Amino acid sequence: MGSFIIEGGKTLSGEIIPQGAKNEALQIIAAVLLTEEEVTVENVPDIIDVNRLIGILQNLGVKVQKKGTSTYTFQADEVHIDYLYTEQYRMDAAKIRGSVLILGPLLARFGKAYLPKPGGDKIGRRRLDTHFEGFMKLGARFRYEEDEQFYGVESEKLKGAYMLLPEASVTGTANILMAAVLAEGETVIYNAACEPYLQQLAKMLNRMGAKISGIGSNLLRVEGVKRLSGTTHRILPDMIEIGSWIGLAAMTQSDITIRNVSKENLGQIPDIFRKLGIRMEMPDDDIHIPAQAHYKVENFIDGSILTVSDAPWPGFPPDLLSIVLVTATQAKGNVLIHQKMFESRLFFTDRLIDMGAQIVLCDPHRANVTGLNHEVPLKGITMVSPDIRAGIALLIAALSARGTSVIHNIEQIDRGYERIDEKLRALGASIVRAE
């Protein structure tokens, strides 16, 4: 396991170009299984989770070629379904939660798909019911081998259906959508997720020949087609990385410019950070965060404490709550963080408390943060990264802290952030990767 050794308390400066979006990349790469023709994908992030999914596709027989630093071509014209029955597949798919996204394409094109219990962040219960209930409404048979924790879906021919999803699951919607594009007849998906990355997937599928309407809403209509063709697709910049850089700039009192952010796809992210008192300038398609000695939290109009909570899009993304929480530790004022979706995601606050942050963990879903207003710096400690987003939050805390911090298990951070230590050193940070 690798570690980061950080000398904190340094002011940073410079420009950052965000990586391609992790959550979009996983959906788009899975979708190449829907056609035997070549698909080119640009702006693919070089991160562990994406590389693991690409490895699974290669083991399935997909021809993968890297054309540049972030451009790949995929051609799934000779898929080896037998790989799904191997112990190697069980091990590969169990390492990454994103492996669940190959179910819909495989079911639609080959009539069968299998999956061991997927891996990923340990942030609480993340049920798969929405995926499988959607497949079953399309006519698939479901089975679950409890002893081996192995899922399977099979169907001779999927048929369109109406479905009301029990939750607006992003990966659930993506999976069902990919299955429905090759189903016979019309599929209506109500309470569908409508995140920008899901919209990107739907637009790509339409360029491949699918017939999807209602893109950007929570009601999708899909008229099934017999086959899809190849296309070229460019992945959006990662909104979670962009939010991470905003929080880093505020915590380290730094002047940072984030280039090419696709502002129209950021939703509430800039507004929430502004409510923490962080000044931002947004010329063209960039975000400039000037150095600030202090930032003051805005209360609600009635004077009550600001509450930041997650919600399905266009609500605030749950993956950024950890960043908002750590940023609030040096604001002036109080913030209540309400993590509604996952009951284990706020447990990393113990490490921030050890660093000197003033946080009361009210329950598994809520934390009250009293900002130190940069008057009392956090202090460096040794800690372990429990998941991707907690890991980057702890890294931001360490970069702002006085003294030396060590973060172990940094593979968790590498799963979602491309060469993060190199990018930070380019801004002037003191960070060393140790194996």
C-alpha positions as CSV (number, residue, x, y, z in Angstrom):
1,M,0.0,0.0,0.0
2,G,1.3,3.4,-0.9
3,S,1.3,6.6,1.2
4,F,1.5,10.3,0.8
5,I,3.9,12.3,3.0
6,I,2.7,16.0,3.1
7,E,4.4,19.1,4.5
8,G,1.4,21.3,5.0
9,G,0.8,25.0,5.4
10,K,2.1,26.1,2.0
11,T,0.3,28.6,-0.2
12,L,-0.3,27.2,-3.7
13,S,-0.8,28.9,-7.1
14,G,-1.2,28.0,-10.7
15,E,-3.6,26.5,-13.2
16,I,-5.3,23.1,-13.3
17,I,-7.1,21.3,-16.2
18,P,-9.5,18.8,-14.7
19,Q,-9.5,15.2,-15.8
20,G,-12.3,13.4,-17.6
21,A,-15.2,12.5,-15.4
22,K,-14.8,9.1,-13.6
23,N,-18.5,8.4,-13.3
24,E,-19.2,9.2,-17.0
25,A,-16.2,7.2,-18.2
26,L,-17.4,4.0,-16.5
27,Q,-20.8,4.3,-18.2
28,I,-19.4,5.2,-21.6
29,I,-16.8,2.4,-21.6
30,A,-19.4,-0.2,-20.6
31,A,-21.6,1.0,-23.5
32,V,-19.0,0.0,-26.1
33,L,-20.2,-3.6,-25.6
34,L,-23.5,-2.7,-27.3
35,T,-22.0,-2.6,-30.8
36,E,-19.5,-4.7,-32.8
37,E,-18.3,-1.5,-34.5
38,E,-15.4,0.7,-33.3
39,V,-16.1,3.4,-30.7
40,T,-13.6,6.1,-29.9
41,V,-13.6,7.7,-26.5
42,E,-11.7,10.9,-25.7
43,N,-10.7,12.5,-22.4
44,V,-10.6,9.1,-20.5
45,P,-9.1,9.6,-17.0
46,D,-6.0,7.6,-16.2
47,I,-7.3,6.3,-12.8
48,I,-7.5,2.9,-11.2
49,D,-11.3,2.3,-11.4
50,V,-11.4,3.2,-15.1
51,N,-8.3,1.1,-15.9
52,R,-9.8,-1.8,-14.1
53,L,-13.0,-1.7,-16.2
54,I,-10.9,-1.4,-19.4
55,G,-9.0,-4.5,-18.2
56,I,-12.3,-6.4,-17.8
57,L,-13.4,-5.5,-21.3
58,Q,-10.0,-6.6,-22.7
59,N,-10.5,-10.0,-20.9
60,L,-13.9,-10.2,-22.5
61,G,-12.1,-9.9,-25.9
62,V,-12.8,-6.3,-26.6
63,K,-10.0,-4.8,-28.8
64,V,-8.6,-1.8,-27.0
65,Q,-6.1,0.6,-28.4
66,K,-4.7,3.7,-26.7
67,K,-4.4,6.5,-29.3
68,G,-3.0,9.2,-27.0
69,T,-2.7,10.2,-23.4
70,S,-6.5,10.1,-22.9
71,T,-8.0,8.7,-26.1
72,Y,-9.0,5.0,-26.7
73,T,-10.7,3.0,-29.4
74,F,-12.8,0.0,-28.4
75,Q,-14.2,-2.7,-30.7
76,A,-16.4,-5.5,-29.2
77,D,-16.7,-7.6,-32.3
78,E,-15.3,-10.8,-30.8
79,V,-16.6,-10.9,-27.2
80,H,-15.7,-14.0,-25.2
81,I,-18.7,-14.6,-23.0
82,D,-17.0,-17.7,-21.4
83,Y,-14.8,-15.2,-19.4
84,L,-17.9,-14.5,-17.2
85,Y,-17.7,-18.1,-15.9
86,T,-14.1,-17.9,-14.8
87,E,-12.6,-17.3,-11.4
88,Q,-10.5,-14.5,-12.9
89,Y,-13.6,-12.6,-13.8
90,R,-14.9,-13.0,-10.3
91,M,-11.7,-11.5,-8.9
92,D,-11.6,-8.7,-11.5
93,A,-15.2,-7.6,-11.2
94,A,-15.2,-7.8,-7.4
95,K,-12.5,-5.1,-7.3
96,I,-14.6,-2.3,-8.8
97,R,-18.2,-1.3,-8.3
98,G,-18.4,0.0,-11.8
99,S,-18.3,-3.5,-13.1
100,V,-22.1,-3.6,-12.5
101,L,-22.4,-1.4,-15.6
102,I,-21.5,-4.2,-18.0
103,L,-24.7,-6.1,-17.0
104,G,-27.1,-4.1,-19.2
105,P,-25.0,-4.1,-22.4
106,L,-24.2,-7.8,-22.1
107,L,-27.8,-8.7,-21.4
108,A,-29.1,-6.7,-24.3
109,R,-26.6,-8.0,-26.8
110,F,-25.8,-11.5,-25.7
111,G,-28.9,-12.5,-23.6
112,K,-26.9,-13.1,-20.4
113,A,-24.8,-11.3,-17.8
114,Y,-23.2,-12.3,-14.5
115,L,-21.6,-10.4,-11.7
116,P,-20.0,-11.2,-8.3
117,K,-20.8,-8.8,-5.5
118,P,-19.0,-5.6,-6.7
119,G,-16.3,-3.7,-4.7
120,G,-15.9,0.0,-4.3
121,D,-16.1,2.5,-1.4
122,K,-17.1,1.3,2.0
123,I,-19.5,4.1,2.6
124,G,-22.7,2.3,3.5
125,R,-25.3,0.2,1.8
126,R,-25.4,0.5,-1.9
127,R,-28.2,-1.8,-3.1
128,L,-28.4,-3.2,-6.6
129,D,-32.2,-3.9,-6.5
130,T,-33.0,-1.0,-9.0
131,H,-30.7,-2.5,-11.6
132,F,-32.2,-6.0,-11.4
133,E,-35.8,-5.0,-11.0
134,G,-35.5,-3.0,-14.2
135,F,-33.9,-5.9,-16.1
136,M,-36.8,-8.2,-14.9
137,K,-39.4,-5.7,-16.1
138,L,-37.7,-6.0,-19.5
139,G,-38.3,-9.7,-19.3
140,A,-35.0,-11.0,-17.9
141,R,-34.8,-13.9,-15.4
142,F,-32.8,-13.1,-12.2
143,R,-30.9,-15.4,-10.0
144,Y,-28.7,-14.9,-7.0
145,E,-26.3,-17.6,-5.6
146,E,-26.2,-16.6,-2.0
147,D,-23.3,-18.8,-1.0
148,E,-21.0,-17.3,-3.6
149,Q,-22.7,-13.9,-3.7
150,F,-23.0,-14.1,-7.5
151,Y,-25.8,-12.4,-9.5
152,G,-27.1,-13.4,-12.9
153,V,-29.6,-12.2,-15.5
154,E,-30.7,-14.1,-18.7
155,S,-33.2,-13.5,-21.4
156,E,-33.8,-14.8,-25.0
157,K,-35.3,-11.5,-26.0
158,L,-35.8,-8.3,-23.9
159,K,-39.1,-6.5,-24.5
160,G,-39.9,-2.8,-23.7
161,A,-41.9,-2.0,-20.6
162,Y,-43.1,0.8,-18.4
163,M,-41.2,1.1,-15.1
164,L,-41.2,3.5,-12.1
165,L,-37.8,3.3,-10.5
166,P,-37.8,3.0,-6.7
167,E,-34.8,5.5,-6.6
168,A,-33.2,7.8,-9.1
169,S,-30.1,5.7,-9.3
170,V,-27.5,6.9,-11.7
171,T,-25.9,3.6,-12.4
172,G,-29.3,1.9,-12.2
173,T,-30.7,4.2,-14.9
174,A,-27.6,3.8,-17.0
175,N,-27.8,0.0,-16.9
176,I,-31.5,-0.2,-17.7
177,L,-31.1,2.4,-20.5
178,M,-28.3,0.4,-22.1
179,A,-30.4,-2.8,-21.9
180,A,-33.6,-1.0,-23.2
181,V,-32.0,0.4,-26.4
182,L,-31.8,-3.1,-28.0
183,A,-35.1,-4.3,-26.5
184,E,-38.2,-4.9,-28.7
185,G,-40.7,-2.1,-28.5
186,E,-40.9,1.0,-26.2
187,T,-39.5,1.3,-22.8
188,V,-40.6,4.1,-20.4
189,I,-38.3,4.8,-17.4
190,Y,-39.9,7.2,-14.9
191,N,-37.9,8.6,-11.9
192,A,-34.8,8.2,-14.0
193,A,-31.6,9.9,-13.0
194,C,-30.8,13.0,-15.1
195,E,-27.2,13.8,-14.1
196,P,-25.1,15.4,-16.9
197,Y,-23.1,12.1,-17.2
198,L,-26.3,10.2,-17.8
199,Q,-27.3,12.7,-20.4
200,Q,-23.9,12.2,-22.0
201,L,-24.5,8.5,-22.2
202,A,-28.0,8.9,-23.7
203,K,-26.6,11.3,-26.4
204,M,-23.8,8.9,-27.3
205,L,-26.3,6.1,-27.6
206,N,-28.5,8.2,-29.9
207,R,-25.4,8.9,-32.1
208,M,-25.0,5.2,-32.3
209,G,-28.5,4.8,-33.6
210,A,-30.6,4.5,-30.4
211,K,-33.9,6.3,-30.1
212,I,-34.0,7.9,-26.7
213,S,-36.2,11.0,-25.9
214,G,-36.6,13.0,-22.7
215,I,-32.9,13.4,-22.1
216,G,-32.2,15.6,-19.2
217,S,-35.6,14.9,-17.5
218,N,-36.7,12.1,-15.1
219,L,-38.9,10.5,-17.8
220,L,-37.0,8.7,-20.5
221,R,-38.6,7.0,-23.5
222,V,-36.7,4.4,-25.5
223,E,-37.8,2.9,-28.8
224,G,-35.7,-0.2,-29.2
225,V,-33.6,-0.8,-32.3
226,K,-32.0,-3.9,-33.7
227,R,-28.4,-2.8,-33.7
228,L,-26.1,0.1,-32.8
229,S,-23.1,1.5,-34.8
230,G,-19.8,3.0,-33.8
231,T,-19.3,6.6,-32.8
232,T,-16.8,9.1,-31.2
233,H,-17.5,10.5,-27.8
234,R,-15.7,13.0,-25.6
235,I,-16.1,12.8,-21.8
236,L,-17.0,15.9,-19.7
237,P,-14.5,17.3,-17.1
238,D,-15.0,15.7,-13.7
239,M,-17.2,18.0,-11.6
240,I,-16.1,16.3,-8.4
241,E,-12.5,17.0,-9.1
242,I,-13.4,20.6,-9.9
243,G,-15.2,21.0,-6.5
244,S,-12.1,19.5,-4.9
245,W,-9.8,22.2,-6.3
246,I,-12.2,24.9,-5.2
247,G,-12.1,23.5,-1.6
248,L,-8.3,23.2,-1.8
249,A,-7.8,26.8,-2.9
250,A,-10.0,28.1,0.0
251,M,-8.3,25.8,2.6
252,T,-4.8,26.7,1.6
253,Q,-5.6,30.4,0.9
254,S,-4.3,30.0,-2.6
255,D,-4.8,31.5,-6.0
256,I,-5.9,28.8,-8.4
257,T,-7.5,28.8,-11.8
258,I,-9.4,25.8,-13.1
259,R,-9.6,25.7,-16.9
260,N,-12.3,24.3,-19.2
261,V,-14.8,23.3,-16.5
262,S,-17.9,23.0,-18.7
263,K,-19.8,25.5,-16.5
264,E,-23.2,24.6,-17.8
265,N,-22.8,21.1,-16.3
266,L,-21.7,22.1,-12.8
267,G,-25.2,22.7,-11.4
268,Q,-25.2,24.0,-7.8
269,I,-21.5,23.4,-7.2
270,P,-20.3,27.0,-7.5
271,D,-23.3,28.4,-5.6
272,I,-22.7,26.1,-2.6
273,F,-19.1,27.0,-2.3
274,R,-20.1,30.7,-2.6
275,K,-22.4,30.1,0.4
276,L,-19.3,29.1,2.3
277,G,-17.9,32.6,1.5
278,I,-15.5,31.5,-1.2
279,R,-15.1,34.1,-3.9
280,M,-15.0,32.9,-7.5
281,E,-14.6,34.5,-10.9
282,M,-15.9,32.6,-13.9
283,P,-14.5,34.1,-17.1
284,D,-15.2,32.1,-20.3
285,D,-15.3,28.5,-19.3
286,D,-12.8,28.8,-16.4
287,I,-13.1,29.2,-12.6
288,H,-10.6,31.5,-10.9
289,I,-10.4,31.3,-7.1
290,P,-8.4,34.3,-5.7
291,A,-6.4,33.9,-2.5
292,Q,-8.6,34.7,0.5
293,A,-7.4,35.2,4.1
294,H,-10.9,34.4,5.4
295,Y,-14.2,33.2,4.1
296,K,-17.5,33.7,6.0
297,V,-20.4,31.3,5.8
298,E,-23.8,32.7,4.8
299,N,-26.7,31.8,7.0
300,F,-30.1,31.2,5.6
301,I,-32.4,34.3,5.1
302,D,-34.1,33.6,8.5
303,G,-30.8,33.5,10.3
304,S,-30.7,29.8,10.8
305,I,-27.4,27.8,10.3
306,L,-26.5,26.9,6.7
307,T,-27.3,23.2,5.9
308,V,-25.6,21.5,2.9
309,S,-27.2,18.2,1.9
310,D,-27.0,15.9,-1.0
311,A,-29.8,15.1,-3.4
312,P,-30.4,13.5,-6.9
313,W,-29.5,15.9,-9.7
314,P,-30.0,18.8,-10.0
315,G,-29.4,18.7,-6.3
316,F,-25.9,18.9,-4.8
317,P,-23.8,15.8,-5.6
318,P,-23.1,13.4,-2.6
319,D,-19.5,12.9,-3.7
320,L,-18.7,16.6,-2.9
321,L,-20.1,16.6,0.7
322,S,-16.8,15.4,2.1
323,I,-15.0,18.4,0.4
324,V,-17.6,20.9,1.6
325,L,-17.2,19.5,5.1
326,V,-13.4,19.8,5.2
327,T,-13.6,23.3,3.6
328,A,-16.0,24.4,6.3
329,T,-13.5,23.6,9.1
330,Q,-11.6,26.8,8.3
331,A,-14.6,29.0,7.4
332,K,-16.0,31.7,9.7
333,G,-19.3,30.3,11.0
334,N,-21.2,27.1,11.4
335,V,-22.4,24.6,8.7
336,L,-24.5,21.5,9.1
337,I,-23.5,18.7,6.7
338,H,-26.4,16.3,6.0
339,Q,-25.3,13.2,4.1
340,K,-28.6,11.5,3.2
341,M,-27.6,8.8,0.9
342,F,-24.8,6.9,2.7
343,E,-24.7,6.2,6.4
344,S,-20.9,5.5,6.7
345,R,-19.5,8.4,4.7
346,L,-19.0,10.9,7.5
347,F,-17.0,8.6,9.8
348,F,-13.7,10.0,8.4
349,T,-14.5,13.2,10.5
350,D,-12.7,11.5,13.4
351,R,-9.4,12.1,11.6
352,L,-10.3,15.8,11.1
353,I,-11.1,16.1,14.8
354,D,-7.7,14.6,15.6
355,M,-6.2,17.3,13.5
356,G,-8.0,20.0,15.6
357,A,-11.2,20.6,13.6
358,Q,-14.3,21.5,15.5
359,I,-16.8,18.9,14.4
360,V,-19.7,17.3,16.2
361,L,-20.9,14.1,14.5
362,C,-24.5,14.2,15.4
363,D,-25.3,10.7,13.9
364,P,-24.1,8.7,10.9
365,H,-25.8,11.2,8.5
366,R,-25.1,14.6,10.0
367,A,-22.1,16.6,11.2
368,N,-22.1,20.1,12.6
369,V,-18.9,22.0,11.7
370,T,-17.7,25.1,13.6
371,G,-15.2,26.9,11.4
372,L,-11.8,28.0,12.8
373,N,-11.6,31.0,10.4
374,H,-7.9,30.2,9.7
375,E,-7.1,31.5,13.2
376,V,-6.2,28.0,14.5
377,P,-4.5,25.8,11.8
378,L,-5.1,22.1,11.7
379,K,-2.1,20.0,12.7
380,G,-0.5,17.2,10.7
381,I,-1.2,13.6,11.8
382,T,-0.9,10.1,10.4
383,M,-4.2,8.7,8.9
384,V,-5.7,6.2,6.5
385,S,-7.8,7.0,3.5
386,P,-11.1,5.0,3.8
387,D,-12.6,5.9,0.4
388,I,-12.0,8.1,-2.6
389,R,-13.8,11.3,-1.4
390,A,-12.8,11.0,2.2
391,G,-9.3,10.5,1.0
392,I,-9.2,13.7,-1.0
393,A,-10.8,15.6,1.9
394,L,-8.1,14.3,4.2
395,L,-5.4,15.3,1.6
396,I,-6.9,18.8,1.4
397,A,-6.8,19.0,5.2
398,A,-3.2,17.8,5.3
399,L,-2.1,20.4,2.7
400,S,-3.6,23.2,4.9
401,A,-2.3,21.8,8.2
402,R,0.8,22.8,10.1
403,G,3.5,20.2,10.1
404,T,3.8,16.8,8.5
405,S,0.9,14.4,7.7
406,V,1.0,10.9,6.4
407,I,-1.9,9.3,4.5
408,H,-1.9,5.6,4.0
409,N,-4.0,3.5,1.6
410,I,-3.7,6.1,-1.1
411,E,-4.9,3.6,-3.7
412,Q,-8.4,4.8,-2.6
413,I,-7.5,8.3,-3.8
414,D,-5.8,7.0,-7.0
415,R,-9.1,5.2,-7.8
416,G,-10.7,8.6,-8.6
417,Y,-7.9,11.2,-9.1
418,E,-5.4,11.2,-11.9
419,R,-1.8,11.7,-10.8
420,I,-3.0,13.9,-8.0
421,D,0.5,14.3,-6.4
422,E,2.0,15.5,-9.7
423,K,-0.7,18.1,-10.1
424,L,-0.3,19.3,-6.5
425,R,3.5,19.6,-6.9
426,A,3.0,21.7,-10.0
427,L,1.0,24.1,-7.8
428,G,3.8,24.3,-5.2
429,A,2.7,21.6,-2.7
430,S,5.1,19.5,-0.8
431,I,3.9,16.0,-1.3
432,V,5.8,12.8,-1.8
433,R,4.5,9.4,-2.8
434,A,6.0,6.6,-0.8
435,E,5.6,2.8,-1.5
